[in-house]
Amino acid sequence: MKLEFSGAARNVTGSKHLLHVNGKKILLECGLFQGRRKEAIEANEIFPFKATEIDALVLSHAHIDHSGAIPLLVKQGFDGPIYCTHATRDLCGIMLKDSAYIQEKDAEWIKKKKKDPNAKPLYTIEDAEKALSMFRSVAYGQAFSPAPNIKVTFHDAGHILGSAVEEWEIFDQDIQKKVRLGFTGDLGRKCLPILKDPVQLEDLDILITESTYGNRLHDEIKDIEDQFSNEVNEAIKRQGKILIPAFSVGRTQEILYVIRELQHAKKLQAVPIFVDSPLSQSATEIFALHPECYDQELRAMIERGQDPFCPECDGIHFTRNVDESKSLNNFPGSALIISASGMCEAGRIRHHLYNHIQDPNTLVLIVGFMAENTLGRKIVEKENPVNIFGEPHELNAEVKIYNAFSGHADQKGLLKFANRSGQPKSVFLVHGEDESMVVFRKELSKLDNLKQSDIFIPTPGDIFEITPEKKWRKTDTINPLSRKILGGEWQPLG
């Protein structure tokens, strides 16, 4: 058995991990790279595996950095099953077609503005629809077999609707032993709004874990609600716009939940609230279809008549068309605008920032992780000026950062999950930036159950093989296509 790491190795986007086992190849995740536009385009154009040789795909959740390259995989010849939860299938049904639409429009813009007749999207809406026909959804707790001698079970990850941690039971014919593999996907947090808490995986031989916040701790949402409402209320008093860049899936719905809570507690002044993203509205409608994922707090909120997913309720408006979105630029007085994309790299949020970021009355609320080189990261670091649509804009707006809304487990949560995972002989850290993973590896090595474990930080292109003792060792070979991703200049981490 071998493990090959490509995307989300020493970065946080483009997740792709290939499992070679018993003569089969199974892909874990198939995400798009996000970040600096030119680098992301180049990285996405390099598909590191032969699509026709992959037998199955197992998907932990619907976020585009985990699912967004699936239509490209299919376009290049993959014709196997794609396994995920029911809610993930429904979310991918809107997200992959939306991704294709954006790429088609970007290609048209490049042809027109850049005079490049060869500009093409990575994939089209037709490619996305073909990919969606290959999805095979499975309930939480129901085992399935993506290949002979392999059993996989999805458990709730508490990250976004439908997200899963994966429990793999593999009989490896090379070493003639049963191997228990755990993959976190993106691990959520306990006590987050809307979703049930993550399920703990136990008795693992190998753990592949995300490490996005491996060097940081989060505030609790309940602890920052007063601060959140106070800062929003101050912006309302000065007649400023409140802009919240938010992922269409997960973060937008959490913000709506918190707004409902603050309204119920009479902590939030009356202000028009707009969800300006067609994808966010479609995703919110899907949230309403999957009450099996709800926690008790959300059920109680709905029972008292405060459904956070109800359009046009209590001053919350969902915009659909471009004209409605454009009209917000001239909306009189204050307004709270939740808009995608979450990292400010695409979508309508860029237009709102373009029109309001130079106004000191504007409040920009950062409620999610911003990857390196994204517009959102530059706003977080208060780079001045910032380029929006290729034009410099003075960053005069007030910027406030709330890490309490993160859907990722922080260092404490990640360590607790690893500590209760049994005594895995090998741990692989993925989906994190170098600084985060180096700190996280050091903290993991202090855990009693991992003191005898090998803790690896794979570089794109690295291939590992299992030993008869169920430990893993790095091979001398690499995947040169994966190694080229994001510049290809990778120095070993100390």
N, C-alpha and C positions, 0 to 999 in steps of 0.2 A: 504494500500500500504506500502511495506517495501523496504528498500535499504540495500543490503549486500555488504560489501567491502572486497576484498581479495587482489589481486595483485595491485601494484602501490598505495598502502596505506602506507604512510610514507617510500616510496622508489620510484624509477623511472622506474622500469621494471615490466614485468609480469602483465600488466593491465587486471583486471577482476572485474566487478561490476555487481551484480545480482539484477534485479528489480522484485519484487513480486507484481503483480497487477491483480485484478479481476480474481483470480484463475490461472493466467498464470505466467510463469517465463521467463524473457527475459534477456539475457546476453549482457552487453555492454562491448565489447572488449574481446579478448581471447589471451593474449600475453604470450611469454616466458620470464622467468627470465634470466638476463644476469649479469655477474660479476664474482666473485671468482668461479673458475670452480666447485669445490666440492659442495659449497653451492648452486650454480645455478642448478646443476644436481639434488640435493636433493629437492630443491624447485619445480622444474618442475615435479618431480615424484609424488608430492602431488597434485592431482587435487581436489579442495575443494568442488566441487558440483557434484551431481548425473547427469551425462550427459543425461540420458534418461528422466529426469524430465524437462529439459530446452526446451521451446517451440520455441524459435527463438533467433538468434544472430544478433545484430546490430553493425557494425564495422565502426569506424571513418576513419581509414587509414591503409596502408599496412605495416608500420614498424613492424619488427618481435616482438618487445616488446608489440605490440598491437594485432598482428594477428598470431604469430608463434605457438600458442598452439591449433589452430583450428583443425588440423588433429588429434591431441590427443583427443579432444572433440568428434570428429566423431568416432574415433577408440573405444571410450568408450560407444558409443551407441546413440549419438545425431543424429537425423535424420530430423531436422527442417530446415527452410530456413535461409540463411546467407545474410543479406542486406548490401550493400555498394554502392559506386559510380562506374561508368563504369571504370574509370582509376584505382581505387583501385582493382577492380576485375582483371584487366589485370596484374597489378603489383604482386598481390598475386599469379597469375598463374605461375610466375617464382620464386618468393621468397619462397613460401612454399615447392616447389619441391627442391629448392636449400638447404633449411634448412634440409629437410629429407635426402638429399644426404650427407650433412656434418655429420649428426647423424649416418647414416649407416657406413660412413668411420671411425668415432670416435669409434664406437662399434667394428669394425674390428681391429683397432689399440689396443684397450684395451684387446681384446682377445689374440692378438699376443704378445704385449709387456708386459702386466700386467698378462698374463697367467690366465685370468678370462673367463672361458667358458660360463658364464651366462650373459656376457655383451650384451645388446640389445639397439637399438635406441628407443627413445621415440615413434617415428613413422617412417614409411617407405615412399618411393616415392609413392607406391600404396595407402597408407592412404591419402597422400596429394592430389592425383588425385581424390580420392573419395570425399574428402572434397570440392574440387573445383567444382565438379558437382552440389553442393548444393548452390552455390552463386547465388544471384538474384540482379542484378545491377540496380540502379535507378539514374536518372539524378538529378543534382542540381535543387532545387526548386520544385521537383515533390513529392508530399506527398504520403506516402504508409502506410499500416496498418499491423504491425507485429502481432497484436492481436485485437480482437474486442474492440471498444471504445478507440482505441489508434491510433493517427496519428503522423507520424514522417516525418520531412523534412530535407534533407541535404542542407547545405549552405557551400560555399567555406571557408575553414579554413586558406588557405595561408601557410600551413606548408610543405607539399610535394604534388606532383601531386596526385590529387584525394582526398585529405584530406578534412574532413568535420567537421563543428560544427553542432550539432544536436538540432533541435527544436521539442520538444515533446508536444503534446496536449493529455491529458489523462482525461477521465471521470472516476474518482475513485468511484467505487460502494460502498466502505466502508464508505466514508464520503459524498457521493452523491454530489460531486463537481468536476468541471473541474480544472485541475492542469496543469500549463505550466512549463515544465522542460527544462532546457538548459544544454547541455553537450558540453564542448569545445573540447573533444578529446585532441590533441596537438594543441594549438593555435599558428598560425604563426604571422608574423610581416608585417607591412606595408612597401612598397617600396623595398621588396626583389626582387632579379632577378628572372625572369622566370614566377612567379605565380601572380595571381590577389591577391589583398588585402583581409584580412579576412572580412567576413560579420558579422555585429553586431546582436546579439540576443537581443530582447527587451521584456519588460512586462512579466518577468519571476516570477514564484512563488518559484522556487528552481533552484539554479545554482550549477552544479558540474564542478569545474574548475581545470585545471592543475596548477602547481606552481613550475615548474622546476627552473625557474629563478626569483622566488618571492622575492629574496633579492639582485638582481643584475641588473645592466644596461648594455646594449650592446653598443659598438661602431657602427657607421653606416659604411656600406661597402664602400661608396664613400670616407669616411674620412680616410680609412686605405689603399687605393689602392696604394698610393705612397710608404708607408712603406712596403707593401707586395712585390711590384716589386723591391724595393731597396734591400731587404733582399734576395730575390731569385737571383737577379743579382750578389750580393756579393758571394753567394754560387757557382754560375756559374763561376765566376772569379777564385775561388780557386779549380775548377774542382771537386766540391763535388756533391754528390747525394742529391736531394731534395725529401724527402719522405712526402707524405700527406696521412695519414690515413683518409678515408672518407667513409661514408655510401654509399652503391651502389645506393640507391634511394634518390634523393634529393641533398645531399651535393656534390656528384661527378658532377652532372650536373651544380650546381651553380659554382663550381670551374672552369669547362670548360667555362662557360659563362664569368666569370671574366677574365680568360686568353684571351679569344677572345677580350674583351674590352681593355685589356692592350696591346695586339698585335696591335689593331686598332689605339690606341693612341701612338704606338711606344715607350712604356715604358718598355717593357720586352725584354731582350736580346734573341737572337735565341738560343733555347735549345731543344733537343728531348724531347717530352712529351709522356709518356706512361700511358694508363689507364689499369692497370693490374688486371683485375677482370672480369671473364666471366659474372657474375651477373650484374656488372656495364654496360657492353656492352648491355646486353639484356634489362636492365632497360632504358638505353638511347634510344634504339630503340622504346620502348613503349612511352617515352616522345615525340618522333617524331610523334606518332600516335594520340596525344591528344592536338591539337592546341586550342581547346575550353578552355583549362586551362591557356593559355599564357597571359601575360600582354602586354601592348603596346610596351614596350622597347624591349622585345624579338622579337615581330613581326617586329619591325624596323630593328633589327640586321639581321634577316633572309632576309628581303627585300634588304639589301645592300650586300648580298652574304656572310655573315659570320655566317653560321648555326653552333651553338656550338654542335649540336648533329650529325654532319656529321663525320663518321669515315674516317681516313686517309686524313684529310684536314689540310693543313697548319702545318704539322709537328706533328700532334696528332695521335698516333697509339694505337689501341686497341689490346691487346694480348688475345689470346684465350686458347692456350694449355700450358701444364706445361713446355715443353721445351722452349717456348718463354719466359715464366716467369723466368725460371732459367737462361737464357742467360743474363738477366738484371743484375745479380750479377757480371758479368765480363764485363759489358758494359764500353767501354773506355770513359774517360772524364765524364763530368757532364750530368745528366739527371734528369728530373722531373717525379716522379712516383706517380700516384694517385692509391691507392689500398685499398681494404676492408680487414677486417671489420673496421668500424669507431671507435670502442673502442679498437682495436688491440687484440681482444680476439680470433679471428679465421681468416681464410683466408690467402691470400698471403702476406699481410702487415707484418705478423709476420716473415716471411722468409726474407723480406727486412730489417727489424729491426735487425734480428739475424746477418745478414751479414754486416751491415753498422753502427749500433748504437755506436760502439766503435771508429769510425773514427771521429776526430774533424772537418773534412771538411764537414761532413754530416750536413744537415739542416732538422730537423723534424718540420713540420708545423702542429700545432694542430688547427683544424677548426671546432670542434664540441664538444658536451658535453661528458665527460668521467665519467661514473658512478663509485661509490666507488668500490674498490678492483679489477678494471680492469687493464690490462697492460697499457692502455692509461692513466688512472688516475695516475699510478705510474710514468710514464714519465712526466706528467704535474707537479707533485710534486717533480720531479727530485730525486726520490729515486735512490740510487746508492749502489751496482749494482742492475740491474733489471733482473729477471729470464725470459728467453725466451726458450721455449721448455725444461724447467726444468734445464737450465744451467745459471749461473750468467754471466751477461755482464756488463762491465763498461759503464756507460752513459757518453760518451765523446762528443757525437753529440750536436750541437747547437739546442736548443728547443725554438720555438716561438709560442705563443698562440694568436689566433685570435677569439675573441668571436663575432666579427661582422658577421660571417658567420652562426651564430646559426639560425635554423629554428623555434625556440621557441620565443614567445613574452617574453620580459624582464619585470621587475617589473612595469615599466611605462605602457607598453602595456597591461599587465594583469589587472592593476588597472583601466585603461580607459575602457576596455571591461566590467568589473564588474560594473563600475560607470554608464554605459549606459544600463544596463540590466534590468532596472525597479527598483522595490523594493522587491526583493526576500526575503521571510521570513527566509530562511535557505540557507547557502552556505557551500558546502563541498569541502575541499582542498585535491586533490590527485596528484599523479605523481610529487612528490617532496621529497627532503631529509628534515629531521627534522628542521635543522637550517633555511632553506629557507622558510618552511611553517610557522614557528613561527613568523618570521619577516613579512611575507606577511599577515598573519592574523591580526597583529597589524596595518598594513597600511590599510587594508580593513576596519577595524573597525572605521577608521577616515572618511570614505566616508559618505556624508550626506544620501545617499540612503540606506546605510547598518547599520546605527546607531541602528536600532531596530532589526537587523537580528541576528540570531544565526549562528556563523561561526565555523564549526566543522573541526577537523583534525582526520579522522577516523584511527583507528589501524586495521591491518588485523584481520578479524573475527568479527568486529563490525557490528551490525544490527540496523538500525534505522526504526522507523515507523512514518507515518504521523498522525497528529492530525486533528480534525474537523476544526481547524483554519488555516490549511495548513502549520503549523509549523512541525518540526520534533523533535523527542526525541529518545534518545538511549535506546534500550531495555535491559533487564537484561540477555538475552541469547546471546551467541556468536557462531560462527562457529569454533569448535576446530581445524578442519583441516587447515583453513585459519590462525588461530592464531599460528600454528606450523611453518608456512613458515618463512624462513630466521632466524631460531634459536628459535623463539617463546618467547624470553625474551623482552617484550615490556613494558616500563615504560610510564605512562601517560605524555603527554606534558603539561607544565605549560602554 
